[in-house]
Amino acid sequence: MGLCGSSSGGPSNAYFDEYVKTLPSMKGKVVVITGCTSGTGKIFARVCAKNGAKIVMLNRASERADDAFQFIKGVAFEAQAPAPVFIPCDMNSFKSVKAVGKQLSKDFSGEGLDVLCNNAGIMGVEDKATEDGCDIQMQTNHLSHFILTAYCMPLQRKRQDLAVRFSRVQIFERYQQSKLANVVFTYALNNRLQAKGSKVKALVAHPGVAPTQLSANMMGGGGAKDAAMMPQCVWTLMAHMMWQSQEDATIGILRSGCDPAVKSGEFYGPLGLGGGTGKHDESEYRGPHGVLKEEPFANAEARALLWTASEKTTGVLYAASAGSVAQLCYFDMTVQRDMEPPIWVHYQLEGFHQNHRRYIQSRDDLQLRDVDLALKTNPQLSACSPWIQTGTRFNYPCGLVAKSVFNDSYTIIYKERGATNYSHLQVDDSATTIAWAADLAGRYKNLNPEATFGEGQQNQEHFNMWLLERFPPVKCVQVQVSPQNPLVPARVATRVTSTGTRVADCKDYMSSNPTCNFTRNGKPFACSGAYEAQKVKDWGTESGHFITWMRIAGLPTFRKAWGKVNTKLTAGTTLRVYVEDNFPVLPFYGRKALMLSTSSVLIGRNSFLGYGYIAVGGCCLLFGLVFLRHSLAF
């Protein structure tokens, strides 16, 4: 579908006929397409079916949808391709889209999906909200596709092939915003796929202008009544003079969905009659299709904001899964005055209500210290409601407090004023340093990391999944430490063993292993399976970070210890902090920060309180002595 005009009497094909001859066979492929009753969606389905693919058509139930299904069924029959499948799907209803996602997960759990073409879209409709309270254009064009893609991602990982996002030319403000969301979402999805080392590809295709059925609402009045006053002959004349055929407009989608040589994150569309010379007029939306440059508006901030807003609006989370990786970023800090050791490293959260009554109650301390209870098939964990079990497996550790554990990690390098090279700043984040002695005395006990026996096996596996989700793997690389090339963690999602088995990479804190050479206590720090004893010890329920988090804060803005530095920092020293950004704060409109502070007898943030406490204590002592002397006198 492209920008509007009459659905008949349009321009002839200029590139399509020759291009389809170059497409590879699609035999054995499963292609899911939304909005394929007409226009580019129907053409894409026709070409894929003709090349042997199995087509799954997601359209709103209508006579036009039935006609399109029968047409594709005939094409598939002639090509001796698998019969197409029609699944009714209303993109104006989150409930409908989620139901379709579940049906796809059930029907294609074995064979998986090869291509998801998010093609459905509307334009120029009346200004109204859907049953879900969203703008009808934004929900149809972006939010519903956001949901559908989330359900289809596990199916596409089975086939490790393509995911396609489809964009159109803009005409109205809300339509523009929905199309902007298409592009930004594709780039954001590509970032996540690349970070996981996935072979699934996310691409966006822009068809240019073509006389398609997208004009139906606009020509009929809808949200563009002025356009409806334009005579039909004028639209036909414009189509011949300015636009391309529907088939030519489909080339970008075909390339994204059928060409194995495409790269994830690419943006396809017409280069213009000038062949991509940058000419900005009506010819920009015609011509041969190729790779377009990445739009500057789709920056990292826009991607993060859209992703968070989409998850919040739809209620669908792209949950971390095996092989996910931490998002890495860094920032610089300058020491304002000399800081003598010990220097404490704290993280601060704002807007996180650990003091909420329902949250505080959702934990089971007995489970955390009683390994036998944790290994039972049917433990009594009612205190952990609502996060007691996932499917048939009991969660370990259970409860909302454990599920939401703060899991950002920091690596700090520094250079003193006038120095040219960075050095690694050792941070002691051991449990004995940052956790309370009373907590370490027996309130927390890890499961045996090698427990694969009887009743405990399923719970142990869930403990492993909790570890991997909350603490994604990050692999270190050894590079020269210099201002131009400081010590940088490199993101690696998975590695492949000699047997071809994909396992989680070993994560290594540089605070305990500054050279990043994967040794610990003189022995190689290698994975045995997905987990091993040392990893569970460092990041399991006996870790200092977990124990510190489980001590509930009384206010929505709080600090917790992350580590201790025993190196003096002089004024003017530059600190570069690399952050493994795992803990999201945008969903609850919060903020997070990292702070370095020294110890103070008089409470460093507000010395008046320190003096006040001393004064009041002194007065109490004085009056106590006076009253004691007075009582002894009698």
C-alpha positions, 0 to 999 in steps of 0.5 A: 500500500502506498499513497493514494489515488484510484485503484484503476487506470494507474501507471504501468510497471517500469521495474517490477517485471524484471525484478521478480525474475531475479527472486529466489525460490520460496519453497518451504518458507512460511510468510505471514502478511497483515493487510493483504486484501489489496495493493502492495500486500496482496501483490507481495502475497501473490509473488511469494505464493507463486514462488512456492511459499506458504502464505498466512493472511491476517486480515479483518473478516470481510468480503474483500478478505475472502476474495483475496484469500480465494485469489491467493489460493488459486495462485498457490494451486497453480504454483503447486505451493502449499495452500494459504491460511486465512486468520481473521485479525482486527488490527483495531483490537489488541485483544484480537491481535493477541489472540492471533499471536497465540494462534500463530504460536500454537499452529506454527510452533513446530515449523516456525515462521520465515517472514513477518510482513507488517503491512496493514495500515490506514490513512485519512480516517476520522479522528477517533479512538479504538476500543483500547483508547488509542488513536485508530491510525497509531494502533493499526499502523504501529501498536498492533504490529508491535504486539504481533511481532512480540508473539512471532519473535520466538517462531522466527528464531526457530527459522532464523530468517527475516522480519519485515517492517513496512512504511508508507509516505506521509500525508497527515500529522497522526499518520506521519507519527504512526509511520515514524513509529514504524521506522523507529521501531524497526531500528530499535528491534534491529538493535535488540536482535543484533545485541542478542546475536540473532540471525533474525532480520528487521527491515523497513520498506517504503513503497513511495507513491502508488494508486492503491486502496489506501485511498479508500478512506480519504476518497470517501471523506473520512478524515480528508473531506477536502481531498474527496472533493477532487474529481476522479479524473484529476486523481487518474491524471496525477497517477499517470504523471507523478506516481508509480504502479502498485507492482513497482511500489512492492519491490522494496517489500519483496527485496526485504522479505525474499532476498537473502542478501539483505542486511538487518536494519536496512531501509528500502525504498525508491531512490527517485528518478535521479537514482538517489541524487537527493532531488526532493520533488515528486520524482523522489517517490518513484524510480528503482528501489534501493537502500536508503540512508538511516534517518537521523530522527531515529536516534537512540533516545527516540528508539528507547522512548518509543519502545517503552511507550509501546510496551506500556500502552500494549501491555506486551513486554519483549521479555529478556530471554536466554542469550540476551545481552546487557545494553552498554553505555558510558558517562564521564565524571570529574572528581571535585575534591580529594577523596580519601578511601574508603570511597563508597559506590552507591546506586540511587533510584528515584520513584521506585516504591519498595515500601509499597505494602503489596511489594514488601509482602511478596517474598519468602525468606524461608525459601531463600535460606532453606534449600530443602524447601526450594527443592520440593516439588510443591513448596508452600510459597503463598507469601510470594503471590503473585509471582509464585510459579511460571507454568508448572515450575515454582519460581526460585527465588519467588516474589516481586522483590526478588523478581525486580532485583537491581541488576545494572553493573558498573566498570570504572576506569580513571586518569588523574589530572594531566595523565594521558592513560586510563587505569582500571579502578578496583571496586570491591563488590563482595558480599562481605563488603556491601551486605550486612553481617546479620544477612550473611550469617545464614539468611540466604543460601544458594541452590546447588548450581549442579543440582539436576536431581529429582524434585529439584531439577525444574526449580534449579532450571528456573533459578538458572533462567532467573540468573540469565534474565536478571544478569545478561552475559557480557564478555570482556576483551583485552584492549590497550588502555589509553584515552583513545581506546580505554578498556571497553566491554564487548557485547557477546550474546552467545558462543558456539562450542565445538559440538555446535551447542549454543550456551550462555557466555560466561559473565565476568566482573572486571572488578574481580578480574581487571585483565578480562582474561577469563581466569579466576584464582589462576584457573580459566573461567570457562562455562561448563554448560550455561552455568557453573559454581562460581557464577552462581556464587557471584550472582545468585542469592548469596551475592551482595547485590541481591542481599542488599536489594532484599533489604527494603528501603522506606522511601521511594528515593533511596541509595544502596551500596554497590561496592567500595573503592580503596584507592585515593582519588585526587581533585581533577581525576576523570572517571569513565563509568561503563554501565551494563544498563539492564534495569529499566526506569522509564516504565515507572517514570523513575530515574537512576544515578551512580554516586561516589562518596566518602565516609563521614562521622557527621552524616555527609549529606546533612552535617546539621543532623550530625551536630544536632544528634550530638547536641541532643545526645549531650543534653540527654547525658547531662540531664541524666547525670543531674537527675542521677545525682539528685536521686542519689541525694535522697 
